[in-house]
Amino acid sequence: MQNSQDLTGAQWRKSTYSGGTGGECLEVADLTPRIAIRDSKNPAHGTLTVTPESFARFVAATTAGAFD
């Protein structure tokens, strides 16, 4: 985990599954070689950065329903 990266020019994006209803959404930004993740409802609250491999495992686990 890394927390000292300059995110000024980061290009944040939400999942196409998020919709526009203001629900629980995450935003991600590609900061090669890291992936940044933040809460779209409170972006100033903090950012988590992880390796692309860790992010891929997270996405696979959520897709498989591991967090239901």
PyMOL Python script that loads the backbone (N, CA, C, O; Angstrom):
from pymol import cmd

cmd.read_pdbstr("""\
ATOM      1  N   MET A   1       0.845  -1.171   0.000  1.00  0.00           N
ATOM      2  CA  MET A   1       0.000   0.000   0.000  1.00  0.00           C
ATOM      3  C   MET A   1       0.886   1.228   0.000  1.00  0.00           C
ATOM      4  O   MET A   1       1.927   1.259   0.656  1.00  0.00           O
ATOM      5  N   GLN A   2       0.463   2.247  -0.746  1.00  0.00           N
ATOM      6  CA  GLN A   2       1.237   3.461  -0.876  1.00  0.00           C
ATOM      7  C   GLN A   2       0.313   4.651  -0.656  1.00  0.00           C
ATOM      8  O   GLN A   2      -0.835   4.625  -1.101  1.00  0.00           O
ATOM      9  N   ASN A   3       0.791   5.699   0.026  1.00  0.00           N
ATOM     10  CA  ASN A   3      -0.093   6.819   0.295  1.00  0.00           C
ATOM     11  C   ASN A   3       0.534   8.180   0.013  1.00  0.00           C
ATOM     12  O   ASN A   3      -0.037   9.197   0.407  1.00  0.00           O
ATOM     13  N   SER A   4       1.697   8.238  -0.659  1.00  0.00           N
ATOM     14  CA  SER A   4       2.351   9.506  -0.879  1.00  0.00           C
ATOM     15  C   SER A   4       2.392   9.926  -2.344  1.00  0.00           C
ATOM     16  O   SER A   4       3.168  10.809  -2.707  1.00  0.00           O
ATOM     17  N   GLN A   5       1.582   9.317  -3.180  1.00  0.00           N
ATOM     18  CA  GLN A   5       1.587   9.604  -4.610  1.00  0.00           C
ATOM     19  C   GLN A   5       0.821  10.889  -4.914  1.00  0.00           C
ATOM     20  O   GLN A   5      -0.232  11.144  -4.330  1.00  0.00           O
ATOM     21  N   ASP A   6       1.356  11.700  -5.835  1.00  0.00           N
ATOM     22  CA  ASP A   6       0.672  12.906  -6.285  1.00  0.00           C
ATOM     23  C   ASP A   6      -0.454  12.494  -7.228  1.00  0.00           C
ATOM     24  O   ASP A   6      -0.204  11.891  -8.272  1.00  0.00           O
ATOM     25  N   LEU A   7      -1.681  12.815  -6.867  1.00  0.00           N
ATOM     26  CA  LEU A   7      -2.848  12.411  -7.655  1.00  0.00           C
ATOM     27  C   LEU A   7      -3.460  13.577  -8.423  1.00  0.00           C
ATOM     28  O   LEU A   7      -4.588  13.468  -8.905  1.00  0.00           O
ATOM     29  N   THR A   8      -2.739  14.690  -8.545  1.00  0.00           N
ATOM     30  CA  THR A   8      -3.266  15.887  -9.188  1.00  0.00           C
ATOM     31  C   THR A   8      -3.777  15.615 -10.595  1.00  0.00           C
ATOM     32  O   THR A   8      -4.865  16.070 -10.947  1.00  0.00           O
ATOM     33  N   GLY A   9      -3.021  14.888 -11.406  1.00  0.00           N
ATOM     34  CA  GLY A   9      -3.420  14.651 -12.791  1.00  0.00           C
ATOM     35  C   GLY A   9      -4.119  13.325 -13.024  1.00  0.00           C
ATOM     36  O   GLY A   9      -4.297  12.915 -14.170  1.00  0.00           O
ATOM     37  N   ALA A  10      -4.515  12.655 -11.965  1.00  0.00           N
ATOM     38  CA  ALA A  10      -5.144  11.330 -12.107  1.00  0.00           C
ATOM     39  C   ALA A  10      -6.461  11.434 -12.872  1.00  0.00           C
ATOM     40  O   ALA A  10      -7.250  12.354 -12.656  1.00  0.00           O
ATOM     41  N   GLN A  11      -6.679  10.487 -13.758  1.00  0.00           N
ATOM     42  CA  GLN A  11      -7.924  10.395 -14.519  1.00  0.00           C
ATOM     43  C   GLN A  11      -8.821   9.354 -13.846  1.00  0.00           C
ATOM     44  O   GLN A  11      -8.670   8.155 -14.078  1.00  0.00           O
ATOM     45  N   TRP A  12      -9.750   9.817 -13.017  1.00  0.00           N
ATOM     46  CA  TRP A  12     -10.611   8.927 -12.244  1.00  0.00           C
ATOM     47  C   TRP A  12     -11.775   8.459 -13.100  1.00  0.00           C
ATOM     48  O   TRP A  12     -12.275   9.202 -13.945  1.00  0.00           O
ATOM     49  N   ARG A  13     -12.205   7.217 -12.875  1.00  0.00           N
ATOM     50  CA  ARG A  13     -13.380   6.685 -13.584  1.00  0.00           C
ATOM     51  C   ARG A  13     -14.159   5.761 -12.657  1.00  0.00           C
ATOM     52  O   ARG A  13     -13.602   5.116 -11.769  1.00  0.00           O
ATOM     53  N   LYS A  14     -15.465   5.722 -12.894  1.00  0.00           N
ATOM     54  CA  LYS A  14     -16.354   4.831 -12.143  1.00  0.00           C
ATOM     55  C   LYS A  14     -16.746   3.657 -13.027  1.00  0.00           C
ATOM     56  O   LYS A  14     -16.670   3.734 -14.254  1.00  0.00           O
ATOM     57  N   SER A  15     -17.155   2.597 -12.407  1.00  0.00           N
ATOM     58  CA  SER A  15     -17.657   1.445 -13.132  1.00  0.00           C
ATOM     59  C   SER A  15     -18.914   1.827 -13.899  1.00  0.00           C
ATOM     60  O   SER A  15     -19.691   2.673 -13.454  1.00  0.00           O
ATOM     61  N   THR A  16     -19.109   1.204 -15.044  1.00  0.00           N
ATOM     62  CA  THR A  16     -20.341   1.428 -15.802  1.00  0.00           C
ATOM     63  C   THR A  16     -21.548   0.868 -15.044  1.00  0.00           C
ATOM     64  O   THR A  16     -22.685   1.209 -15.372  1.00  0.00           O
ATOM     65  N   TYR A  17     -21.326   0.026 -14.051  1.00  0.00           N
ATOM     66  CA  TYR A  17     -22.409  -0.514 -13.239  1.00  0.00           C
ATOM     67  C   TYR A  17     -22.876   0.466 -12.165  1.00  0.00           C
ATOM     68  O   TYR A  17     -23.897   0.227 -11.519  1.00  0.00           O
ATOM     69  N   SER A  18     -22.154   1.552 -11.965  1.00  0.00           N
ATOM     70  CA  SER A  18     -22.472   2.493 -10.890  1.00  0.00           C
ATOM     71  C   SER A  18     -23.779   3.237 -11.122  1.00  0.00           C
ATOM     72  O   SER A  18     -24.520   3.488 -10.172  1.00  0.00           O
ATOM     73  N   GLY A  19     -24.069   3.586 -12.349  1.00  0.00           N
ATOM     74  CA  GLY A  19     -25.277   4.357 -12.618  1.00  0.00           C
ATOM     75  C   GLY A  19     -25.133   5.776 -12.107  1.00  0.00           C
ATOM     76  O   GLY A  19     -24.049   6.173 -11.681  1.00  0.00           O
ATOM     77  N   GLY A  20     -26.190   6.534 -12.143  1.00  0.00           N
ATOM     78  CA  GLY A  20     -26.133   7.921 -11.717  1.00  0.00           C
ATOM     79  C   GLY A  20     -26.975   8.204 -10.496  1.00  0.00           C
ATOM     80  O   GLY A  20     -27.379   9.347 -10.284  1.00  0.00           O
ATOM     81  N   THR A  21     -27.255   7.196  -9.682  1.00  0.00           N
ATOM     82  CA  THR A  21     -28.160   7.375  -8.553  1.00  0.00           C
ATOM     83  C   THR A  21     -27.465   7.767  -7.260  1.00  0.00           C
ATOM     84  O   THR A  21     -28.132   7.932  -6.239  1.00  0.00           O
ATOM     85  N   GLY A  22     -26.138   7.923  -7.272  1.00  0.00           N
ATOM     86  CA  GLY A  22     -25.422   8.312  -6.063  1.00  0.00           C
ATOM     87  C   GLY A  22     -25.248   7.192  -5.068  1.00  0.00           C
ATOM     88  O   GLY A  22     -25.075   7.444  -3.876  1.00  0.00           O
ATOM     89  N   GLY A  23     -25.291   5.969  -5.531  1.00  0.00           N
ATOM     90  CA  GLY A  23     -25.130   4.822  -4.634  1.00  0.00           C
ATOM     91  C   GLY A  23     -23.699   4.643  -4.188  1.00  0.00           C
ATOM     92  O   GLY A  23     -22.881   5.556  -4.296  1.00  0.00           O
ATOM     93  N   GLU A  24     -23.405   3.466  -3.689  1.00  0.00           N
ATOM     94  CA  GLU A  24     -22.069   3.161  -3.178  1.00  0.00           C
ATOM     95  C   GLU A  24     -21.139   2.885  -4.359  1.00  0.00           C
ATOM     96  O   GLU A  24     -21.239   1.838  -4.999  1.00  0.00           O
ATOM     97  N   CYS A  25     -20.244   3.817  -4.645  1.00  0.00           N
ATOM     98  CA  CYS A  25     -19.379   3.691  -5.813  1.00  0.00           C
ATOM     99  C   CYS A  25     -17.919   3.909  -5.452  1.00  0.00           C
ATOM    100  O   CYS A  25     -17.583   4.688  -4.560  1.00  0.00           O
ATOM    101  N   LEU A  26     -17.076   3.205  -6.163  1.00  0.00           N
ATOM    102  CA  LEU A  26     -15.644   3.430  -6.090  1.00  0.00           C
ATOM    103  C   LEU A  26     -15.202   4.032  -7.406  1.00  0.00           C
ATOM    104  O   LEU A  26     -15.796   3.768  -8.452  1.00  0.00           O
ATOM    105  N   GLU A  27     -14.155   4.845  -7.352  1.00  0.00           N
ATOM    106  CA  GLU A  27     -13.514   5.353  -8.550  1.00  0.00           C
ATOM    107  C   GLU A  27     -12.105   4.797  -8.569  1.00  0.00           C
ATOM    108  O   GLU A  27     -11.497   4.587  -7.519  1.00  0.00           O
ATOM    109  N   VAL A  28     -11.587   4.561  -9.762  1.00  0.00           N
ATOM    110  CA  VAL A  28     -10.222   4.071  -9.902  1.00  0.00           C
ATOM    111  C   VAL A  28      -9.470   4.947 -10.884  1.00  0.00           C
ATOM    112  O   VAL A  28     -10.062   5.575 -11.761  1.00  0.00           O
ATOM    113  N   ALA A  29      -8.146   4.978 -10.723  1.00  0.00           N
ATOM    114  CA  ALA A  29      -7.273   5.700 -11.646  1.00  0.00           C
ATOM    115  C   ALA A  29      -6.035   4.853 -11.885  1.00  0.00           C
ATOM    116  O   ALA A  29      -5.476   4.278 -10.951  1.00  0.00           O
ATOM    117  N   ASP A  30      -5.613   4.780 -13.133  1.00  0.00           N
ATOM    118  CA  ASP A  30      -4.403   4.049 -13.488  1.00  0.00           C
ATOM    119  C   ASP A  30      -3.209   4.965 -13.275  1.00  0.00           C
ATOM    120  O   ASP A  30      -3.049   5.963 -13.979  1.00  0.00           O
ATOM    121  N   LEU A  31      -2.377   4.627 -12.308  1.00  0.00           N
ATOM    122  CA  LEU A  31      -1.179   5.406 -11.986  1.00  0.00           C
ATOM    123  C   LEU A  31       0.075   4.604 -12.301  1.00  0.00           C
ATOM    124  O   LEU A  31       1.086   4.744 -11.613  1.00  0.00           O
ATOM    125  N   THR A  32       0.023   3.790 -13.302  1.00  0.00           N
ATOM    126  CA  THR A  32       1.079   2.851 -13.643  1.00  0.00           C
ATOM    127  C   THR A  32       2.373   3.175 -12.908  1.00  0.00           C
ATOM    128  O   THR A  32       2.918   4.262 -13.097  1.00  0.00           O
ATOM    129  N   PRO A  33       2.870   2.293 -12.097  1.00  0.00           N
ATOM    130  CA  PRO A  33       2.531   0.878 -11.983  1.00  0.00           C
ATOM    131  C   PRO A  33       1.544   0.564 -10.854  1.00  0.00           C
ATOM    132  O   PRO A  33       1.500  -0.579 -10.401  1.00  0.00           O
ATOM    133  N   ARG A  34       0.764   1.518 -10.390  1.00  0.00           N
ATOM    134  CA  ARG A  34      -0.191   1.305  -9.302  1.00  0.00           C
ATOM    135  C   ARG A  34      -1.602   1.625  -9.788  1.00  0.00           C
ATOM    136  O   ARG A  34      -1.780   2.264 -10.825  1.00  0.00           O
ATOM    137  N   ILE A  35      -2.600   1.177  -9.033  1.00  0.00           N
ATOM    138  CA  ILE A  35      -4.003   1.515  -9.246  1.00  0.00           C
ATOM    139  C   ILE A  35      -4.465   2.258  -7.996  1.00  0.00           C
ATOM    140  O   ILE A  35      -4.270   1.785  -6.876  1.00  0.00           O
ATOM    141  N   ALA A  36      -5.076   3.419  -8.194  1.00  0.00           N
ATOM    142  CA  ALA A  36      -5.598   4.190  -7.066  1.00  0.00           C
ATOM    143  C   ALA A  36      -7.100   3.956  -6.970  1.00  0.00           C
ATOM    144  O   ALA A  36      -7.786   3.849  -7.986  1.00  0.00           O
ATOM    145  N   ILE A  37      -7.603   3.879  -5.746  1.00  0.00           N
ATOM    146  CA  ILE A  37      -9.022   3.629  -5.482  1.00  0.00           C
ATOM    147  C   ILE A  37      -9.492   4.654  -4.462  1.00  0.00           C
ATOM    148  O   ILE A  37      -8.798   4.924  -3.481  1.00  0.00           O
ATOM    149  N   ARG A  38     -10.682   5.231  -4.693  1.00  0.00           N
ATOM    150  CA  ARG A  38     -11.251   6.175  -3.726  1.00  0.00           C
ATOM    151  C   ARG A  38     -12.766   6.076  -3.737  1.00  0.00           C
ATOM    152  O   ARG A  38     -13.358   5.528  -4.667  1.00  0.00           O
ATOM    153  N   ASP A  39     -13.380   6.607  -2.707  1.00  0.00           N
ATOM    154  CA  ASP A  39     -14.833   6.662  -2.563  1.00  0.00           C
ATOM    155  C   ASP A  39     -15.341   7.832  -3.400  1.00  0.00           C
ATOM    156  O   ASP A  39     -14.948   8.975  -3.166  1.00  0.00           O
ATOM    157  N   SER A  40     -16.203   7.560  -4.367  1.00  0.00           N
ATOM    158  CA  SER A  40     -16.676   8.627  -5.256  1.00  0.00           C
ATOM    159  C   SER A  40     -17.535   9.656  -4.530  1.00  0.00           C
ATOM    160  O   SER A  40     -17.636  10.797  -4.981  1.00  0.00           O
ATOM    161  N   LYS A  41     -18.149   9.280  -3.424  1.00  0.00           N
ATOM    162  CA  LYS A  41     -18.991  10.220  -2.674  1.00  0.00           C
ATOM    163  C   LYS A  41     -18.158  11.133  -1.782  1.00  0.00           C
ATOM    164  O   LYS A  41     -18.629  12.194  -1.371  1.00  0.00           O
ATOM    165  N   ASN A  42     -16.934  10.734  -1.480  1.00  0.00           N
ATOM    166  CA  ASN A  42     -16.080  11.507  -0.589  1.00  0.00           C
ATOM    167  C   ASN A  42     -14.624  11.396  -1.062  1.00  0.00           C
ATOM    168  O   ASN A  42     -13.795  10.822  -0.356  1.00  0.00           O
ATOM    169  N   PRO A  43     -14.304  11.934  -2.241  1.00  0.00           N
ATOM    170  CA  PRO A  43     -12.980  11.732  -2.814  1.00  0.00           C
ATOM    171  C   PRO A  43     -11.834  12.344  -2.010  1.00  0.00           C
ATOM    172  O   PRO A  43     -10.698  11.884  -2.123  1.00  0.00           O
ATOM    173  N   ALA A  44     -12.100  13.350  -1.216  1.00  0.00           N
ATOM    174  CA  ALA A  44     -11.035  13.975  -0.426  1.00  0.00           C
ATOM    175  C   ALA A  44     -10.722  13.200   0.851  1.00  0.00           C
ATOM    176  O   ALA A  44      -9.785  13.545   1.572  1.00  0.00           O
ATOM    177  N   HIS A  45     -11.490  12.171   1.129  1.00  0.00           N
ATOM    178  CA  HIS A  45     -11.353  11.425   2.380  1.00  0.00           C
ATOM    179  C   HIS A  45     -10.164  10.479   2.403  1.00  0.00           C
ATOM    180  O   HIS A  45      -9.748  10.041   3.476  1.00  0.00           O
ATOM    181  N   GLY A  46      -9.613  10.157   1.250  1.00  0.00           N
ATOM    182  CA  GLY A  46      -8.446   9.284   1.222  1.00  0.00           C
ATOM    183  C   GLY A  46      -8.422   8.418  -0.017  1.00  0.00           C
ATOM    184  O   GLY A  46      -9.443   8.206  -0.671  1.00  0.00           O
ATOM    185  N   THR A  47      -7.250   7.927  -0.323  1.00  0.00           N
ATOM    186  CA  THR A  47      -7.041   7.093  -1.504  1.00  0.00           C
ATOM    187  C   THR A  47      -6.190   5.897  -1.126  1.00  0.00           C
ATOM    188  O   THR A  47      -5.235   6.016  -0.359  1.00  0.00           O
ATOM    189  N   LEU A  48      -6.538   4.764  -1.662  1.00  0.00           N
ATOM    190  CA  LEU A  48      -5.776   3.540  -1.486  1.00  0.00           C
ATOM    191  C   LEU A  48      -5.094   3.236  -2.807  1.00  0.00           C
ATOM    192  O   LEU A  48      -5.743   3.296  -3.851  1.00  0.00           O
ATOM    193  N   THR A  49      -3.803   2.910  -2.797  1.00  0.00           N
ATOM    194  CA  THR A  49      -3.143   2.479  -4.020  1.00  0.00           C
ATOM    195  C   THR A  49      -2.667   1.047  -3.843  1.00  0.00           C
ATOM    196  O   THR A  49      -2.150   0.665  -2.793  1.00  0.00           O
ATOM    197  N   VAL A  50      -2.857   0.267  -4.901  1.00  0.00           N
ATOM    198  CA  VAL A  50      -2.520  -1.151  -4.881  1.00  0.00           C
ATOM    199  C   VAL A  50      -1.864  -1.517  -6.211  1.00  0.00           C
ATOM    200  O   VAL A  50      -1.903  -0.747  -7.170  1.00  0.00           O
ATOM    201  N   THR A  51      -1.267  -2.694  -6.251  1.00  0.00           N
ATOM    202  CA  THR A  51      -0.690  -3.186  -7.505  1.00  0.00           C
ATOM    203  C   THR A  51      -1.822  -3.618  -8.439  1.00  0.00           C
ATOM    204  O   THR A  51      -2.913  -3.945  -7.971  1.00  0.00           O
ATOM    205  N   PRO A  52      -1.578  -3.623  -9.741  1.00  0.00           N
ATOM    206  CA  PRO A  52      -2.598  -4.117 -10.666  1.00  0.00           C
ATOM    207  C   PRO A  52      -3.017  -5.556 -10.360  1.00  0.00           C
ATOM    208  O   PRO A  52      -4.181  -5.914 -10.544  1.00  0.00           O
ATOM    209  N   GLU A  53      -2.081  -6.379  -9.897  1.00  0.00           N
ATOM    210  CA  GLU A  53      -2.412  -7.771  -9.557  1.00  0.00           C
ATOM    211  C   GLU A  53      -3.383  -7.840  -8.378  1.00  0.00           C
ATOM    212  O   GLU A  53      -4.329  -8.628  -8.392  1.00  0.00           O
ATOM    213  N   SER A  54      -3.146  -7.019  -7.365  1.00  0.00           N
ATOM    214  CA  SER A  54      -4.057  -6.984  -6.212  1.00  0.00           C
ATOM    215  C   SER A  54      -5.436  -6.493  -6.622  1.00  0.00           C
ATOM    216  O   SER A  54      -6.449  -7.026  -6.167  1.00  0.00           O
ATOM    217  N   PHE A  55      -5.479  -5.484  -7.475  1.00  0.00           N
ATOM    218  CA  PHE A  55      -6.764  -4.966  -7.929  1.00  0.00           C
ATOM    219  C   PHE A  55      -7.513  -6.019  -8.744  1.00  0.00           C
ATOM    220  O   PHE A  55      -8.727  -6.169  -8.601  1.00  0.00           O
ATOM    221  N   ALA A  56      -6.795  -6.745  -9.597  1.00  0.00           N
ATOM    222  CA  ALA A  56      -7.428  -7.805 -10.389  1.00  0.00           C
ATOM    223  C   ALA A  56      -8.012  -8.893  -9.488  1.00  0.00           C
ATOM    224  O   ALA A  56      -9.098  -9.404  -9.761  1.00  0.00           O
ATOM    225  N   ARG A  57      -7.299  -9.252  -8.414  1.00  0.00           N
ATOM    226  CA  ARG A  57      -7.826 -10.247  -7.463  1.00  0.00           C
ATOM    227  C   ARG A  57      -9.071  -9.715  -6.749  1.00  0.00           C
ATOM    228  O   ARG A  57     -10.022 -10.464  -6.525  1.00  0.00           O
ATOM    229  N   PHE A  58      -9.072  -8.423  -6.389  1.00  0.00           N
ATOM    230  CA  PHE A  58     -10.231  -7.804  -5.756  1.00  0.00           C
ATOM    231  C   PHE A  58     -11.440  -7.844  -6.686  1.00  0.00           C
ATOM    232  O   PHE A  58     -12.535  -8.221  -6.270  1.00  0.00           O
ATOM    233  N   VAL A  59     -11.240  -7.456  -7.943  1.00  0.00           N
ATOM    234  CA  VAL A  59     -12.337  -7.471  -8.914  1.00  0.00           C
ATOM    235  C   VAL A  59     -12.857  -8.896  -9.117  1.00  0.00           C
ATOM    236  O   VAL A  59     -14.068  -9.114  -9.163  1.00  0.00           O
ATOM    237  N   ALA A  60     -11.952  -9.856  -9.237  1.00  0.00           N
ATOM    238  CA  ALA A  60     -12.368 -11.257  -9.414  1.00  0.00           C
ATOM    239  C   ALA A  60     -13.163 -11.745  -8.212  1.00  0.00           C
ATOM    240  O   ALA A  60     -14.155 -12.455  -8.377  1.00  0.00           O
ATOM    241  N   ALA A  61     -12.748 -11.380  -7.013  1.00  0.00           N
ATOM    242  CA  ALA A  61     -13.454 -11.821  -5.801  1.00  0.00           C
ATOM    243  C   ALA A  61     -14.840 -11.189  -5.719  1.00  0.00           C
ATOM    244  O   ALA A  61     -15.801 -11.860  -5.344  1.00  0.00           O
ATOM    245  N   THR A  62     -14.954  -9.907  -6.065  1.00  0.00           N
ATOM    246  CA  THR A  62     -16.279  -9.275  -6.004  1.00  0.00           C
ATOM    247  C   THR A  62     -17.190  -9.811  -7.079  1.00  0.00           C
ATOM    248  O   THR A  62     -18.390  -9.968  -6.852  1.00  0.00           O
ATOM    249  N   THR A  63     -16.644 -10.098  -8.254  1.00  0.00           N
ATOM    250  CA  THR A  63     -17.432 -10.672  -9.342  1.00  0.00           C
ATOM    251  C   THR A  63     -17.946 -12.054  -8.966  1.00  0.00           C
ATOM    252  O   THR A  63     -19.059 -12.431  -9.334  1.00  0.00           O
ATOM    253  N   ALA A  64     -17.129 -12.810  -8.229  1.00  0.00           N
ATOM    254  CA  ALA A  64     -17.507 -14.163  -7.814  1.00  0.00           C
ATOM    255  C   ALA A  64     -18.447 -14.158  -6.617  1.00  0.00           C
ATOM    256  O   ALA A  64     -18.941 -15.214  -6.221  1.00  0.00           O
ATOM    257  N   GLY A  65     -18.704 -12.983  -6.029  1.00  0.00           N
ATOM    258  CA  GLY A  65     -19.605 -12.900  -4.888  1.00  0.00           C
ATOM    259  C   GLY A  65     -18.949 -13.179  -3.555  1.00  0.00           C
ATOM    260  O   GLY A  65     -19.635 -13.494  -2.583  1.00  0.00           O
ATOM    261  N   ALA A  66     -17.637 -13.071  -3.490  1.00  0.00           N
ATOM    262  CA  ALA A  66     -16.923 -13.395  -2.252  1.00  0.00           C
ATOM    263  C   ALA A  66     -17.245 -12.434  -1.112  1.00  0.00           C
ATOM    264  O   ALA A  66     -16.998 -12.761   0.048  1.00  0.00           O
ATOM    265  N   PHE A  67     -17.786 -11.269  -1.410  1.00  0.00           N
ATOM    266  CA  PHE A  67     -18.055 -10.273  -0.377  1.00  0.00           C
ATOM    267  C   PHE A  67     -19.545 -10.109  -0.118  1.00  0.00           C
ATOM    268  O   PHE A  67     -19.953  -9.110   0.475  1.00  0.00           O
ATOM    269  N   ASP A  68     -20.361 -11.051  -0.541  1.00  0.00           N
ATOM    270  CA  ASP A  68     -21.815 -10.955  -0.291  1.00  0.00           C
ATOM    271  C   ASP A  68     -22.128 -11.262   1.142  1.00  0.00           C
ATOM    272  O   ASP A  68     -23.293 -11.231   1.539  1.00  0.00           O
TER     273      ASP A  68
END
""", "prot")
cmd.dss("prot")
cmd.show_as("cartoon", "prot")
cmd.util.cbc("prot")
cmd.orient("prot")
